[in-house]
C-alpha cells in the first residue's frame, strides 16, 4: 500500500499530507465514499458537524476494520457552538456521532469575526482534554484572526484549513501560517475543477501520463500543503490518491503557480457569519 507522507504538526503529532474530504456529501453517501477511500488507502478523513455526515463517516470507520491508531480523523465546531463553555459539549456530540473516543484534529470552522466570539472559543480549545482531541486548530482564519488567537497566549493552532488552489493561492494566510508554525491545509484543492483545463496543467499531465487533477494535487503536495480532495466516484477517489509515483519539475511547479487569479470560490472569512447571502 502507498505510504502517504506526513506533516509533523507543532505539537509533535504526525498528520497524513493527503486525506479525504466529505463536504456536501449526504450521510449515507459519506459512508459509501469513506469506505471506498479507506479501501484505496486513505487514512485521514475530514468531516464537520455542519456537513451532517459525521454518523455516516463513523459507520464507515467502524466497518472498515482499520485500526484506530492508523486513522487520522478531523471534525469541526460550527459557529452556532461559539459561546462560553460550549466547545467541549460540541466535541462530545461529534464524538458520539462518529462513534469515536477521540478525534485527531478539532477545528474552529470559521472565525465569523463580526463578533469576537471566536477568541473565547479558541481559549476553550486550548483547554480541551487531549484524550478527546490530539490536536486543535482553525479553519478559514485570516492573518488578523491568527494574530489575535496567538496573542491570547494559549495554544498556537496546529492547522489552518483554508481555501487554496492554483486560482486562489491565499498567500497572506499561507505566510501567516508559516510565521506561526501552523500547518496549512487546503480545502477545495482542485477549485471544483476550475484549474484543470489550464494549458500548464494539461501539458504537465500529458508529460507524466497522469490526470490534470493529479497534477494539481501533486503541486499542493510539493508545496508542503496538506490536501483533502473530495469525490464520490470510486475511480476519482483512487486517482486522487495516486500522487506519489511522479514528481513535477521546478518549471512545471512554477507554471502552475503562475496561474493565480482572483478565483475564490468560497465565502470570504472577513465577512462570513455562518449564513450564505
Secondary structure, 3 states (H helix, E strand, C coil): CCCCCEEECCCCCEEECEEEECCCCCHHHHHHHHHHHHHHCCCEEECCHHHCCHHHHHHHHHHHCCCHHHCEEEEEECHHHCCCCCHHHHHHHHHHHHCCCCECEEEECCCCCCCCHHHHHHHHHHCCCCCCECCEEEECCCHHHHHHHHHCCCCCCCEEEEECECCECCHHHHHHHHHHCCEEEEECCCHHHCCCCCHHHHHHHHHHCCCHHHHHHHHHHHCCCEEEECCCCHHHHHHHHCCCCCCCCHHHHHHHHCCCCCCCCCCCCCCCCCCCC
